[in-house]
Amino acid sequence: MPEFDFVTSSYSNTGGNCVEVARNIPHTIAVRDSKAPDGPILRLTPKGWAEFTASLGLSHAAAGRGTGPR
């Protein structure tokens, strides 16, 4: 199983209720709940991630690009 390098959005607060995103595995965007780091991981293609974030009204560039709290 690949080792994902998860980060939280720069828009996240320090309360630990975050979605974490990993982009370090080619052709895969991984998403998980920060409260359950050993829980399930959602794996998407870059196209699937772009469609998902677009459906939320987020730009592809803004979604999951942060590295921690602002």
mmCIF file as gemmi writes it, N, C-alpha and C atoms, coordinates in Angstrom:
data_model
loop_
_atom_site.group_PDB
_atom_site.id
_atom_site.type_symbol
_atom_site.label_atom_id
_atom_site.label_alt_id
_atom_site.label_comp_id
_atom_site.label_asym_id
_atom_site.label_entity_id
_atom_site.label_seq_id
_atom_site.pdbx_PDB_ins_code
_atom_site.Cartn_x
_atom_site.Cartn_y
_atom_site.Cartn_z
_atom_site.occupancy
_atom_site.B_iso_or_equiv
_atom_site.pdbx_formal_charge
_atom_site.auth_seq_id
_atom_site.auth_asym_id
_atom_site.pdbx_PDB_model_num
ATOM 1 N N . MET Axp A 1 ? 0.848 -1.171 0 1 0 ? 1 A 1
ATOM 2 C CA . MET Axp A 1 ? 0 0 0 1 0 ? 1 A 1
ATOM 3 C C . MET Axp A 1 ? 0.899 1.241 0 1 0 ? 1 A 1
ATOM 4 N N . PRO Axp A 2 ? 0.582 2.229 -0.855 1 0 ? 2 A 1
ATOM 5 C CA . PRO Axp A 2 ? 1.426 3.418 -0.906 1 0 ? 2 A 1
ATOM 6 C C . PRO Axp A 2 ? 1.339 4.23 0.376 1 0 ? 2 A 1
ATOM 7 N N . GLU Axp A 3 ? 2.409 4.954 0.655 1 0 ? 3 A 1
ATOM 8 C CA . GLU Axp A 3 ? 2.418 5.825 1.822 1 0 ? 3 A 1
ATOM 9 C C . GLU Axp A 3 ? 2.062 7.24 1.37 1 0 ? 3 A 1
ATOM 10 N N . PHE Axp A 4 ? 0.918 7.703 1.823 1 0 ? 4 A 1
ATOM 11 C CA . PHE Axp A 4 ? 0.453 9.029 1.446 1 0 ? 4 A 1
ATOM 12 C C . PHE Axp A 4 ? 1.034 10.079 2.383 1 0 ? 4 A 1
ATOM 13 N N . ASP Axp A 5 ? 1.322 11.239 1.832 1 0 ? 5 A 1
ATOM 14 C CA . ASP Axp A 5 ? 1.815 12.382 2.595 1 0 ? 5 A 1
ATOM 15 C C . ASP Axp A 5 ? 0.655 13.375 2.716 1 0 ? 5 A 1
ATOM 16 N N . PHE Axp A 6 ? -0.149 13.225 3.773 1 0 ? 6 A 1
ATOM 17 C CA . PHE Axp A 6 ? -1.356 14.026 3.942 1 0 ? 6 A 1
ATOM 18 C C . PHE Axp A 6 ? -1.042 15.411 4.491 1 0 ? 6 A 1
ATOM 19 N N . VAL Axp A 7 ? -1.779 16.413 4.007 1 0 ? 7 A 1
ATOM 20 C CA . VAL Axp A 7 ? -1.716 17.784 4.512 1 0 ? 7 A 1
ATOM 21 C C . VAL Axp A 7 ? -3.143 18.275 4.732 1 0 ? 7 A 1
ATOM 22 N N . THR Axp A 8 ? -3.276 19.275 5.584 1 0 ? 8 A 1
ATOM 23 C CA . THR Axp A 8 ? -4.574 19.915 5.778 1 0 ? 8 A 1
ATOM 24 C C . THR Axp A 8 ? -4.576 21.245 5.039 1 0 ? 8 A 1
ATOM 25 N N . SER Axp A 9 ? -5.743 21.743 4.776 1 0 ? 9 A 1
ATOM 26 C CA . SER Axp A 9 ? -5.886 23.019 4.1 1 0 ? 9 A 1
ATOM 27 C C . SER Axp A 9 ? -5.365 24.154 4.971 1 0 ? 9 A 1
ATOM 28 N N . SER Axp A 10 ? -4.828 25.164 4.34 1 0 ? 10 A 1
ATOM 29 C CA . SER Axp A 10 ? -4.401 26.35 5.082 1 0 ? 10 A 1
ATOM 30 C C . SER Axp A 10 ? -5.597 27.089 5.668 1 0 ? 10 A 1
ATOM 31 N N . TYR Axp A 11 ? -6.796 26.75 5.235 1 0 ? 11 A 1
ATOM 32 C CA . TYR Axp A 11 ? -8.016 27.353 5.773 1 0 ? 11 A 1
ATOM 33 C C . TYR Axp A 11 ? -8.531 26.607 6.998 1 0 ? 11 A 1
ATOM 34 N N . SER Axp A 12 ? -7.945 25.478 7.335 1 0 ? 12 A 1
ATOM 35 C CA . SER Axp A 12 ? -8.393 24.684 8.482 1 0 ? 12 A 1
ATOM 36 C C . SER Axp A 12 ? -7.986 25.351 9.788 1 0 ? 12 A 1
ATOM 37 N N . ASN Axp A 13 ? -8.806 25.134 10.807 1 0 ? 13 A 1
ATOM 38 C CA . ASN Axp A 13 ? -8.432 25.645 12.125 1 0 ? 13 A 1
ATOM 39 C C . ASN Axp A 13 ? -7.62 24.577 12.852 1 0 ? 13 A 1
ATOM 40 N N . THR Axp A 14 ? -7.201 24.86 14.061 1 0 ? 14 A 1
ATOM 41 C CA . THR Axp A 14 ? -6.38 23.913 14.813 1 0 ? 14 A 1
ATOM 42 C C . THR Axp A 14 ? -7.216 22.966 15.658 1 0 ? 14 A 1
ATOM 43 N N . GLY Axp A 15 ? -8.528 22.937 15.459 1 0 ? 15 A 1
ATOM 44 C CA . GLY Axp A 15 ? -9.415 22.087 16.25 1 0 ? 15 A 1
ATOM 45 C C . GLY Axp A 15 ? -9.392 20.622 15.861 1 0 ? 15 A 1
ATOM 46 N N . GLY Axp A 16 ? -8.729 20.275 14.772 1 0 ? 16 A 1
ATOM 47 C CA . GLY Axp A 16 ? -8.613 18.878 14.391 1 0 ? 16 A 1
ATOM 48 C C . GLY Axp A 16 ? -9.785 18.324 13.608 1 0 ? 16 A 1
ATOM 49 N N . ASN Axp A 17 ? -10.707 19.166 13.18 1 0 ? 17 A 1
ATOM 50 C CA . ASN Axp A 17 ? -11.842 18.711 12.377 1 0 ? 17 A 1
ATOM 51 C C . ASN Axp A 17 ? -11.583 19.066 10.923 1 0 ? 17 A 1
ATOM 52 N N . CYS Axp A 18 ? -10.702 18.322 10.295 1 0 ? 18 A 1
ATOM 53 C CA . CYS Axp A 18 ? -10.242 18.675 8.96 1 0 ? 18 A 1
ATOM 54 C C . CYS Axp A 18 ? -10.32 17.488 8.013 1 0 ? 18 A 1
ATOM 55 N N . VAL Axp A 19 ? -10.363 17.823 6.752 1 0 ? 19 A 1
ATOM 56 C CA . VAL Axp A 19 ? -10.157 16.841 5.703 1 0 ? 19 A 1
ATOM 57 C C . VAL Axp A 19 ? -8.694 16.959 5.312 1 0 ? 19 A 1
ATOM 58 N N . GLU Axp A 20 ? -8.021 15.834 5.21 1 0 ? 20 A 1
ATOM 59 C CA . GLU Axp A 20 ? -6.619 15.825 4.801 1 0 ? 20 A 1
ATOM 60 C C . GLU Axp A 20 ? -6.524 15.291 3.376 1 0 ? 20 A 1
ATOM 61 N N . VAL Axp A 21 ? -5.627 15.87 2.6 1 0 ? 21 A 1
ATOM 62 C CA . VAL Axp A 21 ? -5.463 15.509 1.196 1 0 ? 21 A 1
ATOM 63 C C . VAL Axp A 21 ? -4.001 15.171 0.939 1 0 ? 21 A 1
ATOM 64 N N . ALA Axp A 22 ? -3.774 14.119 0.163 1 0 ? 22 A 1
ATOM 65 C CA . ALA Axp A 22 ? -2.419 13.729 -0.247 1 0 ? 22 A 1
ATOM 66 C C . ALA Axp A 22 ? -2.358 13.709 -1.767 1 0 ? 22 A 1
ATOM 67 N N . ARG Axp A 23 ? -1.293 14.288 -2.312 1 0 ? 23 A 1
ATOM 68 C CA . ARG Axp A 23 ? -1.094 14.349 -3.763 1 0 ? 23 A 1
ATOM 69 C C . ARG Axp A 23 ? 0.26 13.766 -4.179 1 0 ? 23 A 1
ATOM 70 N N . ASN Axp A 24 ? 0.926 13.042 -3.297 1 0 ? 24 A 1
ATOM 71 C CA . ASN Axp A 24 ? 2.293 12.599 -3.578 1 0 ? 24 A 1
ATOM 72 C C . ASN Axp A 24 ? 2.389 11.287 -4.355 1 0 ? 24 A 1
ATOM 73 N N . ILE Axp A 25 ? 1.289 10.605 -4.596 1 0 ? 25 A 1
ATOM 74 C CA . ILE Axp A 25 ? 1.296 9.365 -5.378 1 0 ? 25 A 1
ATOM 75 C C . ILE Axp A 25 ? 0.799 9.694 -6.79 1 0 ? 25 A 1
ATOM 76 N N . PRO Axp A 26 ? 1.54 9.352 -7.833 1 0 ? 26 A 1
ATOM 77 C CA . PRO Axp A 26 ? 1.127 9.694 -9.197 1 0 ? 26 A 1
ATOM 78 C C . PRO Axp A 26 ? -0.281 9.2 -9.527 1 0 ? 26 A 1
ATOM 79 N N . HIS Axp A 27 ? -1.038 10.056 -10.177 1 0 ? 27 A 1
ATOM 80 C CA . HIS Axp A 27 ? -2.377 9.744 -10.684 1 0 ? 27 A 1
ATOM 81 C C . HIS Axp A 27 ? -3.395 9.453 -9.588 1 0 ? 27 A 1
ATOM 82 N N . THR Axp A 28 ? -3.11 9.853 -8.343 1 0 ? 28 A 1
ATOM 83 C CA . THR Axp A 28 ? -4.007 9.572 -7.219 1 0 ? 28 A 1
ATOM 84 C C . THR Axp A 28 ? -4.09 10.779 -6.296 1 0 ? 28 A 1
ATOM 85 N N . ILE Axp A 29 ? -5.317 11.134 -5.925 1 0 ? 29 A 1
ATOM 86 C CA . ILE Axp A 29 ? -5.565 12.113 -4.871 1 0 ? 29 A 1
ATOM 87 C C . ILE Axp A 29 ? -6.224 11.321 -3.749 1 0 ? 29 A 1
ATOM 88 N N . ALA Axp A 30 ? -5.63 11.354 -2.572 1 0 ? 30 A 1
ATOM 89 C CA . ALA Axp A 30 ? -6.162 10.61 -1.425 1 0 ? 30 A 1
ATOM 90 C C . ALA Axp A 30 ? -6.753 11.599 -0.423 1 0 ? 30 A 1
ATOM 91 N N . VAL Axp A 31 ? -7.895 11.23 0.157 1 0 ? 31 A 1
ATOM 92 C CA . VAL Axp A 31 ? -8.597 12.096 1.102 1 0 ? 31 A 1
ATOM 93 C C . VAL Axp A 31 ? -8.968 11.265 2.324 1 0 ? 31 A 1
ATOM 94 N N . ARG Axp A 32 ? -8.781 11.846 3.522 1 0 ? 32 A 1
ATOM 95 C CA . ARG Axp A 32 ? -9.177 11.158 4.745 1 0 ? 32 A 1
ATOM 96 C C . ARG Axp A 32 ? -9.62 12.182 5.793 1 0 ? 32 A 1
ATOM 97 N N . ASP Axp A 33 ? -10.228 11.687 6.845 1 0 ? 33 A 1
ATOM 98 C CA . ASP Axp A 33 ? -10.682 12.496 7.973 1 0 ? 33 A 1
ATOM 99 C C . ASP Axp A 33 ? -9.545 12.6 8.98 1 0 ? 33 A 1
ATOM 100 N N . SER Axp A 34 ? -9.186 13.817 9.376 1 0 ? 34 A 1
ATOM 101 C CA . SER Axp A 34 ? -8.073 13.992 10.314 1 0 ? 34 A 1
ATOM 102 C C . SER Axp A 34 ? -8.355 13.383 11.68 1 0 ? 34 A 1
ATOM 103 N N . LYS Axp A 35 ? -9.628 13.224 12.021 1 0 ? 35 A 1
ATOM 104 C CA . LYS Axp A 35 ? -9.976 12.628 13.317 1 0 ? 35 A 1
ATOM 105 C C . LYS Axp A 35 ? -9.797 11.113 13.307 1 0 ? 35 A 1
ATOM 106 N N . ALA Axp A 36 ? -9.666 10.523 12.122 1 0 ? 36 A 1
ATOM 107 C CA . ALA Axp A 36 ? -9.527 9.068 12.004 1 0 ? 36 A 1
ATOM 108 C C . ALA Axp A 36 ? -8.391 8.736 11.038 1 0 ? 36 A 1
ATOM 109 N N . PRO Axp A 37 ? -7.144 9.039 11.404 1 0 ? 37 A 1
ATOM 110 C CA . PRO Axp A 37 ? -6.04 8.809 10.476 1 0 ? 37 A 1
ATOM 111 C C . PRO Axp A 37 ? -5.839 7.342 10.088 1 0 ? 37 A 1
ATOM 112 N N . ASP Axp A 38 ? -6.328 6.428 10.889 1 0 ? 38 A 1
ATOM 113 C CA . ASP Axp A 38 ? -6.239 5.007 10.544 1 0 ? 38 A 1
ATOM 114 C C . ASP Axp A 38 ? -7.509 4.501 9.881 1 0 ? 38 A 1
ATOM 115 N N . GLY Axp A 39 ? -8.451 5.4 9.634 1 0 ? 39 A 1
ATOM 116 C CA . GLY Axp A 39 ? -9.727 5.043 9.018 1 0 ? 39 A 1
ATOM 117 C C . GLY Axp A 39 ? -9.61 4.925 7.507 1 0 ? 39 A 1
ATOM 118 N N . PRO Axp A 40 ? -10.748 4.87 6.844 1 0 ? 40 A 1
ATOM 119 C CA . PRO Axp A 40 ? -10.748 4.693 5.388 1 0 ? 40 A 1
ATOM 120 C C . PRO Axp A 40 ? -10.148 5.893 4.66 1 0 ? 40 A 1
ATOM 121 N N . ILE Axp A 41 ? -9.593 5.61 3.494 1 0 ? 41 A 1
ATOM 122 C CA . ILE Axp A 41 ? -9.014 6.632 2.629 1 0 ? 41 A 1
ATOM 123 C C . ILE Axp A 41 ? -9.772 6.595 1.31 1 0 ? 41 A 1
ATOM 124 N N . LEU Axp A 42 ? -10.263 7.741 0.903 1 0 ? 42 A 1
ATOM 125 C CA . LEU Axp A 42 ? -10.922 7.878 -0.39 1 0 ? 42 A 1
ATOM 126 C C . LEU Axp A 42 ? -9.854 8.192 -1.425 1 0 ? 42 A 1
ATOM 127 N N . ARG Axp A 43 ? -9.802 7.396 -2.483 1 0 ? 43 A 1
ATOM 128 C CA . ARG Axp A 43 ? -8.812 7.606 -3.542 1 0 ? 43 A 1
ATOM 129 C C . ARG Axp A 43 ? -9.541 8.047 -4.806 1 0 ? 43 A 1
ATOM 130 N N . LEU Axp A 44 ? -9.063 9.142 -5.387 1 0 ? 44 A 1
ATOM 131 C CA . LEU Axp A 44 ? -9.665 9.7 -6.591 1 0 ? 44 A 1
ATOM 132 C C . LEU Axp A 44 ? -8.594 9.911 -7.654 1 0 ? 44 A 1
ATOM 133 N N . THR Axp A 45 ? -9.021 9.893 -8.903 1 0 ? 45 A 1
ATOM 134 C CA . THR Axp A 45 ? -8.125 10.313 -9.976 1 0 ? 45 A 1
ATOM 135 C C . THR Axp A 45 ? -8.063 11.837 -9.945 1 0 ? 45 A 1
ATOM 136 N N . PRO Axp A 46 ? -7.038 12.437 -10.547 1 0 ? 46 A 1
ATOM 137 C CA . PRO Axp A 46 ? -7.021 13.899 -10.609 1 0 ? 46 A 1
ATOM 138 C C . PRO Axp A 46 ? -8.279 14.475 -11.268 1 0 ? 46 A 1
ATOM 139 N N . LYS Axp A 47 ? -8.786 13.804 -12.3 1 0 ? 47 A 1
ATOM 140 C CA . LYS Axp A 47 ? -10.021 14.264 -12.947 1 0 ? 47 A 1
ATOM 141 C C . LYS Axp A 47 ? -11.197 14.165 -11.98 1 0 ? 47 A 1
ATOM 142 N N . GLY Axp A 48 ? -11.296 13.061 -11.253 1 0 ? 48 A 1
ATOM 143 C CA . GLY Axp A 48 ? -12.367 12.893 -10.269 1 0 ? 48 A 1
ATOM 144 C C . GLY Axp A 48 ? -12.288 13.936 -9.169 1 0 ? 48 A 1
ATOM 145 N N . TRP Axp A 49 ? -11.064 14.257 -8.718 1 0 ? 49 A 1
ATOM 146 C CA . TRP Axp A 49 ? -10.866 15.288 -7.69 1 0 ? 49 A 1
ATOM 147 C C . TRP Axp A 49 ? -11.309 16.651 -8.216 1 0 ? 49 A 1
ATOM 148 N N . ALA Axp A 50 ? -10.925 16.969 -9.454 1 0 ? 50 A 1
ATOM 149 C CA . ALA Axp A 50 ? -11.313 18.251 -10.045 1 0 ? 50 A 1
ATOM 150 C C . ALA Axp A 50 ? -12.83 18.355 -10.156 1 0 ? 50 A 1
ATOM 151 N N . GLU Axp A 51 ? -13.488 17.266 -10.565 1 0 ? 51 A 1
ATOM 152 C CA . GLU Axp A 51 ? -14.95 17.275 -10.667 1 0 ? 51 A 1
ATOM 153 C C . GLU Axp A 51 ? -15.592 17.406 -9.288 1 0 ? 51 A 1
ATOM 154 N N . PHE Axp A 52 ? -15.032 16.718 -8.299 1 0 ? 52 A 1
ATOM 155 C CA . PHE Axp A 52 ? -15.557 16.793 -6.931 1 0 ? 52 A 1
ATOM 156 C C . PHE Axp A 52 ? -15.437 18.206 -6.375 1 0 ? 52 A 1
ATOM 157 N N . THR Axp A 53 ? -14.241 18.798 -6.478 1 0 ? 53 A 1
ATOM 158 C CA . THR Axp A 53 ? -14.063 20.142 -5.929 1 0 ? 53 A 1
ATOM 159 C C . THR Axp A 53 ? -14.885 21.171 -6.696 1 0 ? 53 A 1
ATOM 160 N N . ALA Axp A 54 ? -15.04 20.979 -8.006 1 0 ? 54 A 1
ATOM 161 C CA . ALA Axp A 54 ? -15.879 21.894 -8.791 1 0 ? 54 A 1
ATOM 162 C C . ALA Axp A 54 ? -17.326 21.818 -8.326 1 0 ? 54 A 1
ATOM 163 N N . SER Axp A 55 ? -17.781 20.616 -7.972 1 0 ? 55 A 1
ATOM 164 C CA . SER Axp A 55 ? -19.167 20.47 -7.509 1 0 ? 55 A 1
ATOM 165 C C . SER Axp A 55 ? -19.386 21.168 -6.174 1 0 ? 55 A 1
ATOM 166 N N . LEU Axp A 56 ? -18.312 21.397 -5.427 1 0 ? 56 A 1
ATOM 167 C CA . LEU Axp A 56 ? -18.391 22.12 -4.156 1 0 ? 56 A 1
ATOM 168 C C . LEU Axp A 56 ? -18.199 23.621 -4.338 1 0 ? 56 A 1
ATOM 169 N N . GLY Axp A 57 ? -17.924 24.045 -5.558 1 0 ? 57 A 1
ATOM 170 C CA . GLY Axp A 57 ? -17.686 25.455 -5.826 1 0 ? 57 A 1
ATOM 171 C C . GLY Axp A 57 ? -16.273 25.886 -5.516 1 0 ? 57 A 1
ATOM 172 N N . LEU Axp A 58 ? -15.333 24.946 -5.469 1 0 ? 58 A 1
ATOM 173 C CA . LEU Axp A 58 ? -13.93 25.254 -5.181 1 0 ? 58 A 1
ATOM 174 C C . LEU Axp A 58 ? -13.12 25.171 -6.462 1 0 ? 58 A 1
ATOM 175 N N . SER Axp A 59 ? -12.104 25.98 -6.557 1 0 ? 59 A 1
ATOM 176 C CA . SER Axp A 59 ? -11.207 25.857 -7.697 1 0 ? 59 A 1
ATOM 177 C C . SER Axp A 59 ? -10.248 24.7 -7.438 1 0 ? 59 A 1
ATOM 178 N N . HIS Axp A 60 ? -9.78 24.074 -8.486 1 0 ? 60 A 1
ATOM 179 C CA . HIS Axp A 60 ? -8.832 22.959 -8.354 1 0 ? 60 A 1
ATOM 180 C C . HIS Axp A 60 ? -7.57 23.429 -7.636 1 0 ? 60 A 1
ATOM 181 N N . ALA Axp A 61 ? -7.129 24.649 -7.921 1 0 ? 61 A 1
ATOM 182 C CA . ALA Axp A 61 ? -5.905 25.161 -7.304 1 0 ? 61 A 1
ATOM 183 C C . ALA Axp A 61 ? -6.072 25.386 -5.808 1 0 ? 61 A 1
ATOM 184 N N . ALA Axp A 62 ? -7.257 25.768 -5.375 1 0 ? 62 A 1
ATOM 185 C CA . ALA Axp A 62 ? -7.466 26.084 -3.958 1 0 ? 62 A 1
ATOM 186 C C . ALA Axp A 62 ? -7.763 24.856 -3.116 1 0 ? 62 A 1
ATOM 187 N N . ALA Axp A 63 ? -8.235 23.806 -3.703 1 0 ? 63 A 1
ATOM 188 C CA . ALA Axp A 63 ? -8.685 22.635 -2.954 1 0 ? 63 A 1
ATOM 189 C C . ALA Axp A 63 ? -7.52 21.735 -2.57 1 0 ? 63 A 1
ATOM 190 N N . GLY Axp A 64 ? -7.216 21.687 -1.285 1 0 ? 64 A 1
ATOM 191 C CA . GLY Axp A 64 ? -6.206 20.773 -0.781 1 0 ? 64 A 1
ATOM 192 C C . GLY Axp A 64 ? -4.776 21.175 -1.039 1 0 ? 64 A 1
ATOM 193 N N . ARG Axp A 65 ? -4.516 22.433 -1.29 1 0 ? 65 A 1
ATOM 194 C CA . ARG Axp A 65 ? -3.153 22.864 -1.579 1 0 ? 65 A 1
ATOM 195 C C . ARG Axp A 65 ? -2.425 23.398 -0.361 1 0 ? 65 A 1
ATOM 196 N N . GLY Axp A 66 ? -3.088 23.587 0.762 1 0 ? 66 A 1
ATOM 197 C CA . GLY Axp A 66 ? -2.454 24.189 1.932 1 0 ? 66 A 1
ATOM 198 C C . GLY Axp A 66 ? -1.518 23.245 2.646 1 0 ? 66 A 1
ATOM 199 N N . THR Axp A 67 ? -0.789 23.802 3.595 1 0 ? 67 A 1
ATOM 200 C CA . THR Axp A 67 ? 0.15 22.987 4.361 1 0 ? 67 A 1
ATOM 201 C C . THR Axp A 67 ? -0.043 23.15 5.853 1 0 ? 67 A 1
ATOM 202 N N . GLY Axp A 68 ? -1.117 23.754 6.279 1 0 ? 68 A 1
ATOM 203 C CA . GLY Axp A 68 ? -1.358 23.916 7.704 1 0 ? 68 A 1
ATOM 204 C C . GLY Axp A 68 ? -2.158 25.163 7.998 1 0 ? 68 A 1
ATOM 205 N N . PRO Axp A 69 ? -2.305 25.502 9.272 1 0 ? 69 A 1
ATOM 206 C CA . PRO Axp A 69 ? -3.121 26.659 9.644 1 0 ? 69 A 1
ATOM 207 C C . PRO Axp A 69 ? -2.555 27.962 9.097 1 0 ? 69 A 1
ATOM 208 N N . ARG Axp A 70 ? -3.435 28.892 8.813 1 0 ? 70 A 1
ATOM 209 C CA . ARG Axp A 70 ? -3.016 30.224 8.356 1 0 ? 70 A 1
ATOM 210 C C . ARG Axp A 70 ? -2.68 31.081 9.519 1 0 ? 70 A 1
